[in-house]
Amino acid sequence: MTVITDLHHVRFRVEDLDKQQQFLEDFGMQVNREEDVLYARGTDATPYNYIAEQGAPEFLGLAFEASSRENLERIAAIDNAAVESLDRPGGGWVIHLTDPDGLAVDVVYGLTAEPLPAPSRLPLNMGNSHLRENQRAVIAPAAVTVKRLGHCVINVTDFRTSEAWYKQRFGLITSDEIVLDDEGNSIGAFMRCNRGEVCVDHHTLFLVHAGSPSFNHAAYEIADWDSLMRGHFHLTKQGYEQRWGVGKHVLGSQVFDYWKDPAQFTLEHFTDGDLVNESWGSHKAGIEELLAVQWGPDGSP
């Protein structure tokens, strides 16, 4: 049963909202400001998928989107959480939960917004497929190139405890579990939404056993390769700190580009990731595959 459809937003506290707004706009998002809060979004039909409040830098939590009001209430019943109206752009309802490490985890439903114009391009000409003829590959600039929030990675105190908590409430499926040794000890897992036969991102949430909780990064899907590379060079020219990229992951296959925002949180651009459904199952991988790239610089975010 589809309990949640996707990750909805991540929420932060930052010292300088002006600098943060400029970064998010340079990152390819539309930003709306309401007093001391920034709401940023991509082109998908959601009013925001990033929130920043004024204050000392801190990761404040993440939110999933329920597939129905009924499932929102089912999740709420597990922890006796109240279903409340959401006083933010787009309205809707929310429940407030707390994970085993004390991180705020919200579940939202019923938010409304119109999609924004998305970048478009002509077909690609590749070695075995020539689809564009008698046309130049003109890339029109776009104000918003981010499409949506794809996944979040968080470091946790105890992987198995957190894994059980998230799976019980949200019905997540393991895509790839990162195994350390022959005894089956694991450092974490890439987990995805379960939407049955509908294909979803290889991972929506990656939990990493780190001994203490912290934010690792959040990843935003970019419109296409050209948008990712235009974004890369624009962010470089604006003087922002690149964390890792451009490269192509082994697990998930995404083309990635990681950046530090002015508050020193890591946000990722990605495109061309794997899409899998329930029948794809669950797999195990070693630590070497976690950090490996098919091409691009070695390292990690």
C-alpha contacts under 8 A as a table, 3 or more apart, distances in Angstrom:
res1	aa1	res2	aa2	distance
1	M	171	G	7.85
1	M	194	N	7.22
1	M	195	R	7.01
1	M	196	G	7.13
2	T	5	T	6.83
2	T	67	S	6.51
2	T	171	G	7.39
2	T	193	C	7.67
2	T	194	N	5.66
2	T	195	R	4.91
2	T	196	G	7.02
3	V	66	A	5.95
3	V	67	S	5.62
3	V	68	S	7.78
3	V	71	N	5.87
3	V	72	L	7.99
3	V	170	F	5.75
3	V	171	G	6.16
3	V	194	N	7.60
4	I	64	F	6.65
4	I	65	E	5.51
4	I	66	A	4.18
4	I	67	S	4.97
4	I	71	N	7.93
4	I	170	F	6.06
4	I	171	G	7.53
4	I	193	C	6.63
4	I	194	N	7.73
5	T	64	F	7.70
5	T	65	E	5.84
5	T	66	A	6.00
5	T	67	S	5.40
5	T	193	C	6.48
5	T	194	N	7.88
5	T	195	R	7.06
6	D	64	F	5.92
6	D	65	E	5.60
6	D	66	A	7.76
6	D	150	G	7.89
6	D	193	C	6.56
6	D	204	T	7.03
7	L	62	L	7.92
7	L	63	A	6.18
7	L	64	F	4.31
7	L	65	E	6.04
7	L	149	L	6.76
7	L	150	G	6.79
7	L	151	H	6.60
7	L	204	T	6.43
8	H	49	N	5.64
8	H	62	L	7.67
8	H	63	A	5.37
8	H	64	F	4.84
8	H	65	E	5.45
8	H	108	V	7.76
8	H	149	L	6.75
9	H	48	Y	6.99
9	H	49	N	3.95
9	H	50	Y	5.15
9	H	51	I	7.29
9	H	62	L	5.76
9	H	63	A	5.26
9	H	64	F	7.09
9	H	149	L	6.82
10	V	49	N	6.50
10	V	50	Y	5.17
10	V	51	I	6.36
10	V	60	L	7.80
10	V	61	G	5.97
10	V	62	L	4.28
10	V	63	A	6.34
10	V	218	A	7.64
11	R	50	Y	5.96
11	R	51	I	4.63
11	R	52	A	5.84
11	R	53	E	7.96
11	R	59	F	6.40
11	R	60	L	5.29
11	R	61	G	5.37
11	R	62	L	6.02
12	F	51	I	6.19
12	F	52	A	4.74
12	F	53	E	6.26
12	F	57	P	7.21
12	F	58	E	5.72
12	F	59	F	4.58
12	F	60	L	5.00
12	F	61	G	7.18
13	R	52	A	5.34
13	R	53	E	4.61
13	R	54	Q	5.64
13	R	55	G	5.42
13	R	56	A	6.19
13	R	57	P	4.96
13	R	58	E	5.02
13	R	59	F	6.43
13	R	60	L	6.79
14	V	17	L	6.62
14	V	20	Q	7.60
14	V	52	A	6.44
14	V	53	E	6.18
14	V	54	Q	5.45
14	V	55	G	5.29
14	V	56	A	5.69
14	V	57	P	4.39
14	V	58	E	6.83
14	V	263	A	5.92
15	E	54	Q	5.75
15	E	55	G	4.89
15	E	56	A	5.36
15	E	57	P	6.07
15	E	263	A	7.18
16	D	19	K	5.55
16	D	20	Q	6.25
16	D	54	Q	7.10
16	D	263	A	7.93
17	L	20	Q	4.89
17	L	21	Q	5.90
17	L	36	D	7.59
17	L	37	V	7.88
17	L	38	L	7.37
17	L	52	A	7.64
17	L	53	E	7.65
17	L	54	Q	6.52
18	D	21	Q	5.20
18	D	22	Q	6.34
19	K	22	Q	5.17
19	K	23	F	6.23
19	K	262	P	6.59
20	Q	23	F	5.09
20	Q	24	L	6.17
20	Q	261	D	7.15
20	Q	262	P	6.19
20	Q	263	A	7.54
21	Q	24	L	5.18
21	Q	25	E	6.21
21	Q	31	V	6.65
21	Q	38	L	7.19
22	Q	25	E	5.21
22	Q	26	D	6.13
23	F	26	D	4.99
23	F	27	F	5.93
23	F	261	D	6.60
23	F	262	P	7.31
24	L	27	F	4.78
24	L	28	G	6.47
24	L	29	M	5.67
24	L	30	Q	7.59
24	L	31	V	7.15
24	L	40	A	7.28
25	E	28	G	5.20
25	E	29	M	4.97
25	E	30	Q	6.07
25	E	31	V	6.66
25	E	144	V	7.94
26	D	29	M	7.34
26	D	231	G	7.69
26	D	234	H	7.35
26	D	235	L	6.58
27	F	146	V	7.68
27	F	231	G	6.69
27	F	235	L	7.08
28	G	42	G	7.62
28	G	143	A	6.74
28	G	144	V	4.84
28	G	145	T	4.85
28	G	146	V	5.30
28	G	231	G	7.32
29	M	40	A	6.07
29	M	41	R	5.52
29	M	42	G	5.34
29	M	143	A	7.63
29	M	144	V	5.12
29	M	145	T	6.70
29	M	146	V	5.77
30	Q	40	A	5.47
30	Q	41	R	5.42
30	Q	42	G	6.46
30	Q	143	A	7.66
30	Q	144	V	6.15
31	V	38	L	6.59
31	V	39	Y	5.66
31	V	40	A	4.30
31	V	41	R	6.65
32	N	38	L	5.92
32	N	39	Y	5.17
32	N	40	A	6.26
33	R	36	D	7.35
33	R	37	V	5.88
33	R	38	L	4.64
33	R	39	Y	6.22
34	E	37	V	5.33
34	E	38	L	6.44
34	E	39	Y	7.90
36	D	53	E	5.95
36	D	54	Q	5.55
37	V	51	I	7.00
37	V	52	A	5.64
37	V	53	E	4.57
37	V	54	Q	6.57
38	L	50	Y	7.91
38	L	51	I	5.55
38	L	52	A	5.02
38	L	53	E	6.49
39	Y	47	P	7.90
39	Y	48	Y	5.57
39	Y	49	N	7.47
39	Y	50	Y	5.86
39	Y	51	I	4.84
39	Y	52	A	6.82
40	A	47	P	7.88
40	A	48	Y	5.13
40	A	49	N	6.14
40	A	50	Y	5.06
40	A	51	I	6.45
41	R	44	D	7.89
41	R	46	T	7.18
41	R	47	P	6.34
41	R	48	Y	4.33
41	R	49	N	5.21
41	R	50	Y	6.49
41	R	146	V	7.72
41	R	148	R	7.30
42	G	46	T	7.95
42	G	48	Y	7.51
42	G	49	N	7.49
42	G	116	L	7.45
42	G	144	V	6.38
42	G	145	T	6.98
42	G	146	V	4.73
42	G	147	K	4.57
42	G	148	R	5.33
43	T	115	P	5.41
43	T	116	L	4.47
43	T	117	P	6.40
43	T	118	A	5.89
43	T	144	V	6.67
43	T	145	T	7.32
43	T	146	V	6.51
43	T	147	K	4.84
43	T	148	R	6.94
44	D	114	E	7.88
44	D	115	P	5.00
44	D	116	L	6.67
44	D	147	K	5.72
44	D	148	R	6.08
45	A	112	T	7.20
45	A	113	A	5.19
45	A	114	E	5.05
45	A	115	P	4.09
45	A	116	L	7.30
46	T	49	N	7.26
46	T	90	G	7.61
46	T	111	L	6.82
46	T	112	T	6.22
46	T	113	A	5.11
46	T	114	E	7.13
46	T	115	P	7.13
47	P	89	P	6.07
47	P	90	G	5.65
47	P	111	L	7.33
47	P	112	T	6.77
47	P	113	A	5.26
47	P	114	E	7.89
48	Y	51	I	7.32
48	Y	89	P	7.72
49	N	148	R	7.14
49	N	149	L	6.19
57	P	263	A	6.27
59	F	214	S	7.90
59	F	215	F	6.41
60	L	103	L	7.24
60	L	104	A	6.59
61	G	103	L	5.85
61	G	104	A	4.72
61	G	105	V	5.75
61	G	106	D	7.80
62	L	104	A	6.74
62	L	105	V	5.26
62	L	106	D	6.38
63	A	105	V	5.50
63	A	106	D	4.40
63	A	107	V	5.29
63	A	108	V	6.92
64	F	105	V	7.80
64	F	106	D	6.42
64	F	107	V	4.81
64	F	108	V	6.30
65	E	107	V	5.57
65	E	108	V	4.91
65	E	109	Y	5.70
66	A	69	R	7.21
66	A	71	N	6.30
66	A	72	L	5.62
66	A	107	V	6.32
66	A	108	V	6.03
66	A	109	Y	5.45
67	S	71	N	6.48
67	S	72	L	7.63
67	S	109	Y	7.34
68	S	71	N	5.20
68	S	72	L	6.28
68	S	109	Y	6.79
69	R	72	L	4.95
69	R	73	E	6.30
69	R	109	Y	6.51
69	R	110	G	7.70
70	E	73	E	5.19
70	E	74	R	6.26
71	N	74	R	4.77
71	N	75	I	6.16
72	L	75	I	5.32
72	L	76	A	6.22
72	L	83	V	7.83
72	L	95	I	7.61
72	L	107	V	7.07
72	L	108	V	7.45
72	L	109	Y	7.09
73	E	76	A	4.91
73	E	77	A	6.14
73	E	83	V	6.96
74	R	77	A	5.20
74	R	78	I	6.93
75	I	78	I	5.58
75	I	79	D	7.56
75	I	169	R	5.78
75	I	170	F	7.49
76	A	79	D	5.81
76	A	80	N	5.70
76	A	81	A	4.68
76	A	82	A	6.54
76	A	83	V	7.02
76	A	95	I	6.48
77	A	80	N	4.72
77	A	81	A	6.32
78	I	81	A	7.66
78	I	169	R	7.43
79	D	97	L	7.63
81	A	95	I	6.24
81	A	96	H	6.69
81	A	97	L	7.12
82	A	95	I	5.99
82	A	96	H	7.61
83	V	93	W	6.58
83	V	94	V	5.78
83	V	95	I	5.09
84	E	93	W	5.49
84	E	94	V	5.37
84	E	95	I	6.33
85	S	91	G	7.19
85	S	92	G	6.01
85	S	93	W	4.40
85	S	94	V	6.25
86	L	91	G	5.33
86	L	92	G	5.30
86	L	93	W	4.89
86	L	94	V	5.83
87	D	91	G	6.07
88	R	91	G	5.72
90	G	111	L	4.83
90	G	112	T	4.78
90	G	113	A	6.04
91	G	110	G	7.17
91	G	111	L	5.29
91	G	112	T	6.88
92	G	108	V	6.99
92	G	109	Y	5.61
92	G	110	G	4.29
92	G	111	L	4.44
92	G	112	T	7.43
93	W	108	V	5.56
93	W	109	Y	5.32
93	W	110	G	6.28
93	W	111	L	7.53
94	V	106	D	6.61
94	V	107	V	5.53
94	V	108	V	4.37
94	V	109	Y	6.52
95	I	106	D	5.62
95	I	107	V	5.38
95	I	108	V	6.68
96	H	104	A	7.04
96	H	105	V	6.27
96	H	106	D	4.67
96	H	107	V	6.82
97	L	104	A	5.97
97	L	105	V	5.04
97	L	106	D	5.73
97	L	107	V	7.94
98	T	101	D	7.72
98	T	102	G	5.36
98	T	103	L	5.42
98	T	104	A	4.75
98	T	105	V	5.57
99	D	102	G	5.28
99	D	103	L	5.34
99	D	104	A	6.66
99	D	105	V	6.61
99	D	162	S	7.21
99	D	165	W	7.08
99	D	166	Y	7.89
100	P	103	L	7.39
100	P	161	T	7.22
100	P	162	S	6.17
100	P	165	W	7.39
101	D	156	V	6.87
101	D	157	T	6.77
101	D	162	S	7.95
101	D	213	P	6.39
108	V	111	L	7.60
116	L	144	V	7.86
117	P	144	V	7.77
118	A	142	A	7.54
118	A	144	V	7.05
118	A	145	T	6.83
118	A	147	K	7.73
118	A	223	A	7.45
119	P	140	A	7.53
119	P	141	P	7.74
119	P	142	A	5.83
119	P	144	V	7.68
119	P	145	T	6.43
119	P	223	A	6.63
120	S	139	I	7.96
120	S	140	A	7.81
121	R	137	A	7.45
121	R	138	V	7.46
121	R	139	I	6.34
121	R	140	A	7.86
122	L	132	R	6.90
122	L	137	A	6.35
122	L	138	V	7.88
123	P	131	L	5.79
123	P	132	R	5.61
124	L	130	H	7.18
124	L	131	L	6.33
124	L	132	R	6.45
125	N	129	S	6.02
125	N	130	H	4.46
125	N	131	L	5.64
125	N	132	R	5.98
126	M	129	S	5.04
126	M	130	H	5.86
127	G	130	H	7.26
130	H	133	E	7.49
132	R	135	Q	6.40
139	I	226	D	7.79
142	A	145	T	6.26
144	V	147	K	7.96
145	T	222	I	5.84
145	T	223	A	5.61
145	T	227	S	6.36
146	V	220	Y	6.45
146	V	221	E	5.92
146	V	222	I	4.46
146	V	223	A	6.09
146	V	269	H	7.99
147	K	220	Y	7.14
147	K	221	E	5.48
147	K	222	I	5.46
147	K	223	A	5.88
148	R	220	Y	5.68
148	R	221	E	5.46
148	R	222	I	7.55
149	L	218	A	7.62
149	L	219	A	6.14
149	L	220	Y	4.47
149	L	221	E	6.21
150	G	201	D	7.33
150	G	203	H	7.98
150	G	204	T	6.20
150	G	218	A	7.77
150	G	219	A	5.55
150	G	220	Y	5.29
150	G	221	E	5.84
151	H	203	H	6.44
151	H	204	T	4.24
151	H	205	L	5.50
151	H	206	F	7.74
151	H	218	A	5.89
151	H	219	A	5.29
151	H	220	Y	7.28
152	C	204	T	6.46
152	C	205	L	5.17
152	C	206	F	6.49
152	C	216	N	7.75
152	C	217	H	5.95
152	C	218	A	4.32
152	C	219	A	6.21
153	V	205	L	5.83
153	V	206	F	4.67
153	V	207	L	6.06
153	V	208	V	7.48
153	V	215	F	6.86
153	V	216	N	5.29
153	V	217	H	5.35
153	V	218	A	6.29
154	I	205	L	7.85
154	I	206	F	6.51
154	I	207	L	5.43
154	I	208	V	6.32
154	I	213	P	7.28
154	I	214	S	6.04
154	I	215	F	4.84
154	I	216	N	5.13
154	I	217	H	7.13
155	N	207	L	5.97
155	N	208	V	4.69
155	N	209	H	5.98
155	N	210	A	5.52
155	N	212	S	6.91
155	N	213	P	5.05
155	N	214	S	5.05
155	N	215	F	6.14
155	N	216	N	6.38
156	V	159	F	6.11
156	V	162	S	7.09
156	V	207	L	6.52
156	V	208	V	5.84
156	V	209	H	5.18
156	V	210	A	5.60
156	V	211	G	6.43
156	V	212	S	5.64
156	V	213	P	4.38
156	V	214	S	6.83
157	T	209	H	5.99
157	T	210	A	5.76
157	T	211	G	4.17
157	T	212	S	4.33
157	T	213	P	5.50
158	D	161	T	5.53
158	D	162	S	6.31
158	D	209	H	5.66
158	D	210	A	7.48
158	D	211	G	6.50
159	F	162	S	5.27
159	F	163	E	5.86
159	F	187	I	6.92
159	F	188	G	5.93
159	F	207	L	6.59
159	F	208	V	6.40
159	F	209	H	4.80
160	R	163	E	4.97
160	R	164	A	6.15
161	T	164	A	5.40
161	T	165	W	6.37
162	S	165	W	5.06
162	S	166	Y	6.24
162	S	207	L	7.64
163	E	166	Y	5.44
163	E	167	K	6.07
163	E	207	L	7.29
164	A	167	K	5.24
164	A	168	Q	5.96
165	W	168	Q	5.42
165	W	169	R	6.54
166	Y	169	R	5.51
166	Y	170	F	5.86
166	Y	171	G	7.48
166	Y	172	L	6.99
167	K	170	F	5.36
167	K	171	G	4.83
167	K	172	L	4.88
167	K	173	I	7.22
168	Q	171	G	5.97
168	Q	172	L	7.97
170	F	193	C	7.86
171	G	193	C	6.93
171	G	194	N	6.44
172	L	191	M	5.97
172	L	192	R	5.44
172	L	193	C	4.96
172	L	194	N	5.92
173	I	191	M	5.30
173	I	192	R	5.29
173	I	193	C	6.31
173	I	194	N	6.22
173	I	278	E	7.96
173	I	282	S	7.34
174	T	177	E	6.66
174	T	189	A	6.43
174	T	190	F	5.94
174	T	191	M	4.31
174	T	192	R	6.39
174	T	281	G	7.85
174	T	282	S	5.36
174	T	283	H	7.47
175	S	189	A	7.33
175	S	190	F	5.51
175	S	191	M	5.34
175	S	192	R	6.50
175	S	202	H	6.44
175	S	203	H	6.86
175	S	281	G	6.83
175	S	282	S	4.64
175	S	283	H	5.86
176	D	189	A	5.71
176	D	190	F	5.25
176	D	191	M	7.24
176	D	251	L	7.67
176	D	282	S	6.03
176	D	283	H	4.71
176	D	284	K	5.09
176	D	285	A	6.22
177	E	186	S	6.96
177	E	187	I	7.94
177	E	188	G	6.02
177	E	189	A	4.12
177	E	190	F	6.26
177	E	282	S	7.84
177	E	283	H	6.31
177	E	284	K	4.70
177	E	285	A	6.02
178	I	186	S	5.47
178	I	187	I	5.73
178	I	188	G	5.47
178	I	189	A	5.70
178	I	284	K	6.00
178	I	285	A	5.01
178	I	286	G	5.39
178	I	287	I	6.07
178	I	290	L	7.18
179	V	184	G	5.86
179	V	185	N	5.72
179	V	186	S	4.21
179	V	187	I	6.38
179	V	188	G	7.77
179	V	284	K	6.50
179	V	285	A	5.95
179	V	286	G	5.19
179	V	287	I	6.76
180	L	184	G	6.77
180	L	185	N	5.49
180	L	186	S	5.36
180	L	187	I	6.63
180	L	286	G	6.20
180	L	287	I	6.36
181	D	184	G	5.67
181	D	185	N	5.93
181	D	186	S	7.76
182	D	185	N	7.60
186	S	189	A	7.96
187	I	208	V	5.93
187	I	209	H	5.12
188	G	206	F	7.14
188	G	207	L	5.30
188	G	208	V	4.50
188	G	209	H	5.69
189	A	206	F	5.66
189	A	207	L	5.75
189	A	208	V	6.99
190	F	202	H	7.58
190	F	203	H	5.35
190	F	204	T	7.49
190	F	205	L	6.13
190	F	206	F	4.44
190	F	207	L	6.87
191	M	202	H	7.38
191	M	203	H	4.91
191	M	204	T	5.97
191	M	205	L	5.34
191	M	206	F	6.01
192	R	200	V	7.25
192	R	201	D	6.61
192	R	202	H	5.99
192	R	203	H	4.37
192	R	204	T	4.84
192	R	205	L	6.57
193	C	200	V	6.86
193	C	201	D	7.91
193	C	203	H	7.62
193	C	204	T	6.61
194	N	200	V	7.91
194	N	277	N	7.28
194	N	278	E	6.17
195	R	198	V	5.37
195	R	199	C	7.21
195	R	200	V	7.35
195	R	277	N	7.00
195	R	278	E	7.00
196	G	199	C	7.83
196	G	277	N	6.20
196	G	278	E	5.14
196	G	279	S	7.81
197	E	277	N	5.41
197	E	278	E	6.10
197	E	279	S	7.29
198	V	276	V	7.87
198	V	277	N	5.60
198	V	278	E	7.81
199	C	275	L	5.37
199	C	276	V	4.59
199	C	277	N	4.23
199	C	278	E	7.74
200	V	275	L	5.06
200	V	276	V	5.45
200	V	277	N	6.10
201	D	204	T	6.53
201	D	273	G	6.97
201	D	274	D	6.17
201	D	275	L	4.81
201	D	276	V	6.50
202	H	252	G	5.50
202	H	273	G	7.30
202	H	274	D	5.52
202	H	275	L	5.64
202	H	276	V	6.07
203	H	206	F	6.86
203	H	252	G	7.39
209	H	212	S	7.99
210	A	213	P	7.02
216	N	265	F	7.95
216	N	266	T	6.96
216	N	301	P	7.51
217	H	265	F	7.02
217	H	266	T	4.91
217	H	267	L	5.57
217	H	268	E	7.11
217	H	301	P	7.55
218	A	266	T	6.83
218	A	267	L	5.12
218	A	268	E	6.15
219	A	267	L	5.75
219	A	268	E	4.34
219	A	269	H	5.91
219	A	270	F	6.75
220	Y	267	L	7.43
220	Y	268	E	5.89
220	Y	269	H	5.15
220	Y	270	F	6.18
221	E	269	H	5.90
221	E	270	F	4.95
221	E	271	T	5.65
222	I	225	W	7.91
222	I	227	S	6.60
222	I	228	L	6.12
222	I	269	H	5.97
222	I	270	F	5.77
222	I	271	T	5.66
223	A	227	S	6.00
223	A	228	L	7.41
223	A	271	T	7.08
224	D	227	S	5.30
224	D	228	L	6.25
224	D	271	T	5.99
224	D	272	D	7.55
225	W	228	L	5.07
225	W	229	M	6.23
225	W	271	T	6.65
225	W	272	D	7.95
226	D	229	M	5.21
226	D	230	R	5.97
227	S	230	R	5.08
227	S	231	G	5.92
228	L	231	G	5.06
228	L	232	H	6.11
228	L	257	D	7.82
228	L	269	H	6.75
228	L	270	F	7.25
228	L	271	T	7.45
229	M	232	H	4.83
229	M	233	F	6.37
230	R	233	F	5.42
230	R	234	H	6.09
231	G	234	H	5.03
231	G	235	L	5.97
232	H	235	L	5.38
232	H	236	T	6.18
232	H	257	D	7.30
233	F	236	T	4.93
233	F	237	K	6.12
234	H	237	K	5.15
234	H	238	Q	6.24
235	L	238	Q	5.07
235	L	239	G	6.50
235	L	240	Y	5.78
236	T	239	G	5.27
236	T	240	Y	5.91
236	T	241	E	7.57
236	T	242	Q	7.54
237	K	240	Y	7.75
240	Y	259	W	7.34
240	Y	260	K	6.97
240	Y	261	D	7.24
240	Y	262	P	7.91
241	E	259	W	5.95
241	E	260	K	5.38
241	E	261	D	7.53
242	Q	245	G	7.65
242	Q	257	D	7.84
242	Q	258	Y	6.08
242	Q	259	W	4.41
242	Q	260	K	6.13
243	R	257	D	7.81
243	R	258	Y	5.07
243	R	259	W	4.95
243	R	260	K	6.21
243	R	266	T	7.45
243	R	301	P	6.27
244	W	256	F	8.00
244	W	257	D	5.99
244	W	258	Y	4.95
244	W	259	W	7.09
244	W	297	P	7.40
244	W	299	G	7.02
244	W	300	S	6.70
244	W	301	P	6.15
245	G	256	F	6.00
245	G	257	D	4.50
245	G	258	Y	6.15
245	G	296	G	6.47
245	G	297	P	6.27
246	V	255	V	7.06
246	V	256	F	5.63
246	V	257	D	4.86
246	V	258	Y	7.89
246	V	296	G	5.96
246	V	297	P	7.30
247	G	255	V	5.54
247	G	256	F	5.45
247	G	257	D	6.94
247	G	293	V	6.64
247	G	294	Q	7.42
247	G	295	W	5.47
247	G	296	G	3.95
247	G	297	P	6.44
248	K	253	S	5.99
248	K	254	Q	5.52
248	K	255	V	4.25
248	K	256	F	5.99
248	K	293	V	5.50
248	K	294	Q	5.39
248	K	295	W	5.53
248	K	296	G	6.43
249	H	252	G	6.34
249	H	253	S	4.74
249	H	254	Q	5.44
249	H	255	V	6.48
249	H	256	F	7.27
249	H	292	A	6.63
249	H	293	V	4.66
249	H	294	Q	5.95
249	H	295	W	7.76
250	V	253	S	5.14
250	V	254	Q	7.87
250	V	289	E	6.45
250	V	290	L	7.34
250	V	292	A	6.06
250	V	293	V	5.42
250	V	294	Q	5.76
251	L	289	E	6.87
251	L	290	L	6.56
252	G	273	G	5.73
252	G	274	D	5.21
253	S	272	D	7.12
253	S	273	G	5.17
253	S	274	D	5.83
254	Q	270	F	5.93
254	Q	271	T	5.67
254	Q	272	D	5.31
254	Q	273	G	4.06
254	Q	274	D	6.97
255	V	270	F	5.39
255	V	271	T	5.38
255	V	272	D	6.17
255	V	273	G	7.07
256	F	268	E	6.74
256	F	269	H	5.78
256	F	270	F	4.55
256	F	271	T	6.95
257	D	268	E	5.59
257	D	269	H	5.15
257	D	270	F	6.45
258	Y	266	T	6.60
258	Y	267	L	5.82
258	Y	268	E	4.25
258	Y	269	H	6.32
258	Y	301	P	7.00
259	W	266	T	5.53
259	W	267	L	5.44
259	W	268	E	6.11
260	K	263	A	7.68
260	K	264	Q	5.18
260	K	265	F	5.49
260	K	266	T	4.59
260	K	267	L	6.39
261	D	264	Q	5.13
261	D	265	F	5.50
261	D	266	T	6.35
261	D	267	L	7.11
262	P	265	F	7.53
266	T	301	P	7.59
270	F	273	G	7.47
276	V	279	S	7.95
276	V	280	W	6.04
277	N	280	W	5.65
277	N	281	G	7.90
278	E	281	G	5.99
285	A	289	E	6.32
285	A	290	L	7.40
286	G	289	E	5.48
286	G	290	L	6.69
287	I	290	L	5.02
287	I	291	L	6.64
288	E	291	L	5.59
288	E	292	A	5.97
289	E	292	A	4.91
289	E	293	V	7.96
291	L	298	D	7.61
291	L	299	G	6.77
291	L	300	S	6.31
292	A	298	D	7.05
293	V	296	G	6.33
293	V	297	P	7.50
293	V	298	D	6.83
